[in-house]
Amino acid sequence: MIDFKPVTLCDKRWVDEIVRAEGSRSADYNFGNIYIWDNRFRQLIARKDGRMLTKLRYEGKPTFVFPIGTGPLRPAIEALREFAAARGYEPFCLRGITEEHRALLEREYPDAFAYTEDTDNADYLYEAEKLATYAGKALHGKKNHCNRFEAENDWRFVPLTREQIPGCLDMLDVWSEENAGRLFRSIVYEHAAIVRAFAAFEKLGLEGGVLYANGKIVGFTLGEFASEDTFDVHFEKAEVDLNGAYPMTCRELTRMLLAKYPSLRYMNREDDMGIEALRRSKESYKPAFLLRKYTARWVETG
């Protein structure tokens, strides 16, 4: 039987090995996301050969994540099915299924799963070069906002370090209070996840930046690489009422990363959580594509 255990920082090394081997651009699997959102999803993990097994709670129900990694898939799936059956978790479900994962499951278990697209959980992926310049007609508005911000403010964007974190937390507290009515319960979970990310910033290997205007922090952002060519932006916060603060924060992080990592191709700005305002915002940056995800439910009866 699987020996599931809570996520700790000690797990980062072996999880990172599996994530690198998987090579997925999805935001669901990198260790930072697993660790910082643990208060919400109560994730348990285990290793089986070259794959990571994950159990979590989603919408109050126990479920599992596709076992990423290398090596035979069937032993990992069968171990999860056995664990689920022993505890009466029916139907057996797997979340975070990408198109590639779906093809693997169909090859290994033809017609055994029914798939439902999780539209609220699709990741928005953008070409890094476009976010770094806002070139082209489609992003002309973003470029104009940045031009105005630069003209009206004495600004700078610096790499996020431990020294900036207290100021970012102060800004986050104000931002959370001002936006609580708009974002409801999700803001509580996100606030906790950001605090957890800052607390273990160095150990998680996160990278980010801080935007200053006239000596004041007006934006910050942080994340980590999901794959060799894709950076996963976990959080991006800026003063909503300061024209251009959000597009500047996005642009400057992308420029900073491109200068440091020439292999960077995509920025994964994660999902919209089904929040309409967030969906419109993400669409306004003109994603290159959506990384679609599915839930797989076991339906085979024979």
C-alpha positions in Angstrom: 0.0 0.0 0.0 1.2 3.5 -0.7 2.9 5.3 2.1 1.6 8.8 1.6 3.2 11.6 3.6 2.6 15.4 4.0 4.7 17.7 1.8 7.9 19.1 3.4 10.8 21.0 2.1 12.9 17.9 2.4 11.0 16.4 -0.5 12.1 19.1 -2.9 15.1 17.3 -4.3 13.4 14.1 -5.4 10.3 15.9 -6.6 12.4 18.3 -8.7 14.1 15.3 -10.3 10.7 13.8 -11.3 9.4 17.2 -12.5 12.5 17.7 -14.7 12.0 14.2 -16.2 8.4 14.9 -16.9 9.2 18.2 -18.7 5.6 19.4 -18.6 4.7 23.1 -19.0 1.8 22.7 -16.6 1.7 24.7 -13.4 0.4 21.8 -11.4 3.5 19.8 -10.8 6.5 21.9 -9.8 7.4 21.6 -6.1 6.8 25.3 -5.3 3.2 25.1 -6.2 2.6 21.9 -4.4 4.2 23.3 -1.2 2.8 26.8 -1.1 -0.8 25.7 -1.8 -0.7 22.8 0.7 -3.0 24.6 3.2 -5.8 24.6 0.7 -5.4 21.2 -0.9 -3.9 19.1 1.9 -1.6 17.3 -0.4 0.1 14.0 0.4 2.9 12.6 -1.8 4.8 9.4 -2.3 7.4 8.0 -4.7 6.9 4.9 -6.7 9.9 4.0 -8.9 10.3 7.0 -11.1 6.9 8.6 -10.6 5.3 10.9 -8.0 2.0 9.8 -6.5 -0.2 12.6 -5.1 -3.4 12.6 -3.1 -5.3 15.9 -2.3 -8.6 17.3 -1.4 -10.5 19.1 -4.1 -13.8 20.7 -3.4 -13.9 18.7 -0.1 -13.4 15.3 -1.8 -10.3 13.1 -1.9 -8.8 12.7 -5.4 -5.5 12.0 -7.0 -3.2 13.7 -9.6 -1.7 12.1 -12.7 1.5 10.3 -11.6 4.1 12.3 -13.4 7.6 11.0 -14.0 9.3 8.2 -16.0 8.9 4.5 -16.2 5.9 2.2 -16.6 2.6 4.0 -16.0 0.4 1.0 -15.1 2.0 0.1 -11.8 1.5 3.7 -10.5 -2.1 3.8 -11.6 -2.8 0.4 -10.1 -1.3 1.4 -6.8 -3.5 4.5 -6.7 -6.6 2.4 -7.7 -5.8 -0.1 -4.9 -5.4 2.7 -2.4 -8.7 4.4 -3.5 -10.6 1.1 -3.4 -9.4 0.2 0.1 -10.8 3.5 1.4 -14.0 3.6 -0.6 -13.0 6.5 -2.8 -15.4 6.1 -5.7 -15.3 6.8 -8.5 -11.5 6.7 -8.9 -10.5 10.1 -10.2 -7.3 11.7 -11.6 -6.9 15.4 -11.9 -4.5 17.6 -13.8 -4.6 15.5 -16.9 -3.0 17.2 -19.9 -3.5 16.2 -23.5 -0.3 14.2 -23.3 -1.4 12.4 -20.1 -4.8 11.6 -21.7 -3.0 9.9 -24.6 -0.9 7.8 -22.2 -4.0 6.8 -20.2 -5.9 5.9 -23.4 -3.1 3.8 -24.6 -2.7 1.9 -21.3 -6.4 1.8 -20.4 -8.5 2.0 -23.6 -12.0 3.3 -22.8 -11.6 2.8 -19.0 -11.7 6.5 -18.2 -14.3 9.2 -19.0 -12.7 12.7 -19.4 -14.2 16.0 -18.4 -12.4 19.3 -19.3 -11.6 21.5 -16.4 -12.0 24.8 -18.2 -11.4 26.9 -15.0 -8.0 25.2 -14.5 -6.5 25.7 -18.0 -3.1 27.4 -17.9 -2.6 30.6 -20.0 0.8 30.4 -21.8 2.4 33.4 -23.5 5.3 33.9 -25.7 8.0 35.5 -23.5 9.3 37.7 -26.3 5.9 39.3 -26.7 5.4 40.0 -23.0 8.9 41.5 -22.9 8.0 44.1 -25.6 4.2 44.2 -26.0 4.9 44.5 -29.7 2.1 44.3 -32.2 -1.4 45.7 -32.5 -3.0 43.2 -30.1 -0.8 44.4 -27.2 -0.7 48.1 -28.1 -2.8 49.0 -25.1 -0.5 47.3 -22.7 2.5 49.2 -24.3 0.6 52.5 -23.9 0.0 51.8 -20.2 3.7 51.1 -19.7 4.6 54.3 -21.6 2.4 56.3 -19.4 3.7 54.7 -16.2 7.3 55.4 -17.2 6.5 59.0 -18.0 4.6 59.7 -14.8 6.8 57.9 -12.3 10.3 57.6 -11.1 10.4 53.8 -11.2 12.7 50.8 -11.0 12.3 47.1 -11.1 14.7 44.9 -9.0 15.1 41.2 -8.4 13.2 40.0 -5.4 15.4 39.3 -2.4 14.7 38.6 1.3 15.2 42.3 2.0 12.2 43.3 -0.1 9.8 40.7 1.4 8.6 42.7 4.4 7.6 45.6 2.1 5.9 43.2 -0.3 3.9 41.7 2.6 2.8 45.2 3.7 1.6 45.9 0.1 -0.1 42.5 0.0 -2.1 43.2 3.2 -3.4 46.4 1.7 -4.1 44.8 -1.6 -6.0 41.9 0.1 -8.2 44.3 2.1 -9.0 46.4 -0.9 -9.9 43.4 -3.1 -11.6 41.1 -0.6 -15.1 41.9 -1.8 -14.2 41.2 -5.4 -12.4 37.9 -4.9 -14.2 36.3 -2.0 -12.8 33.2 -0.4 -10.1 32.7 -3.0 -8.2 35.7 -1.7 -7.8 34.1 1.8 -6.2 31.0 0.3 -4.0 33.0 -2.0 -2.8 35.3 0.8 -1.8 32.3 2.8 0.0 30.7 -0.1 2.0 33.9 -0.8 3.0 34.2 2.8 4.1 30.5 2.7 6.1 31.2 -0.5 7.9 34.2 1.0 8.7 32.2 4.2 10.6 29.6 2.2 11.6 31.8 -0.7 15.2 30.7 -0.9 14.7 27.0 -0.1 12.0 26.8 -2.7 14.3 28.4 -5.3 11.7 30.9 -6.3 12.6 33.9 -8.5 10.8 37.2 -8.8 10.9 41.0 -8.9 9.6 44.1 -7.2 8.3 47.2 -9.0 8.9 50.6 -7.3 7.4 53.9 -8.2 8.6 57.1 -6.5 10.3 55.0 -3.7 7.2 52.9 -2.9 6.6 49.2 -3.7 3.7 49.1 -6.2 4.0 45.6 -7.5 5.7 42.3 -7.0 5.8 38.9 -8.7 7.4 35.5 -8.2 7.5 32.0 -9.5 9.7 29.2 -10.8 10.5 27.2 -13.9 7.9 24.5 -14.7 10.1 23.1 -17.5 13.3 24.0 -19.3 11.6 26.7 -21.5 8.6 27.7 -19.4 8.5 29.9 -16.3 5.5 29.5 -14.1 4.3 32.8 -12.5 2.8 31.9 -9.2 1.8 35.3 -8.1 1.6 38.8 -9.5 0.3 41.7 -7.4 0.2 45.4 -8.3 -1.7 48.5 -7.3 -4.9 48.3 -9.2 -5.5 52.0 -9.3 -2.0 52.9 -10.5 -2.1 53.0 -14.3 0.3 50.6 -15.9 1.5 48.9 -12.7 0.3 45.5 -13.7 1.6 45.4 -17.3 4.9 46.9 -16.0 5.3 44.2 -13.4 4.6 41.5 -16.0 6.9 43.1 -18.7 9.8 43.7 -16.4 9.8 40.2 -14.9 9.8 38.7 -18.4 12.7 41.0 -19.5 14.7 40.1 -16.4 14.2 36.3 -17.0 15.0 36.5 -20.7 18.3 38.3 -20.0 19.2 35.6 -17.5 17.8 32.5 -19.3 18.1 32.7 -23.1 16.3 29.4 -23.4 13.1 30.9 -22.0 10.2 30.6 -24.5 6.9 30.7 -22.6 5.5 32.4 -19.5 2.8 30.3 -17.8 0.5 32.8 -16.0 -1.6 29.9 -14.6 -5.3 29.5 -14.5 -8.2 32.0 -14.0 -9.9 29.9 -11.3 -13.2 30.5 -13.0 -13.2 34.2 -11.9 -14.5 36.2 -14.8 -12.5 39.4 -14.1 -9.3 37.3 -13.9 -10.2 35.5 -17.2 -10.6 38.8 -19.0 -7.3 40.1 -17.6 -5.4 37.0 -18.8 -7.1 37.1 -22.2 -6.1 40.7 -22.6 -2.4 39.7 -22.6 -3.2 37.5 -25.7 -2.0 34.0 -24.7 -0.2 31.9 -27.3 -2.3 28.9 -26.2 -4.2 27.4 -23.3 -2.8 24.3 -21.7 -6.0 22.4 -21.3 -6.6 20.0 -18.4 -9.0 17.2 -17.7 -10.4 15.1 -14.9 -10.3 11.4 -15.6 -13.0 9.2 -13.9 -12.8 5.4 -14.0 -15.9 4.0 -15.7 -14.8 0.5 -16.7 -17.1 -2.1 -15.1 -15.8 -5.3 -16.5 
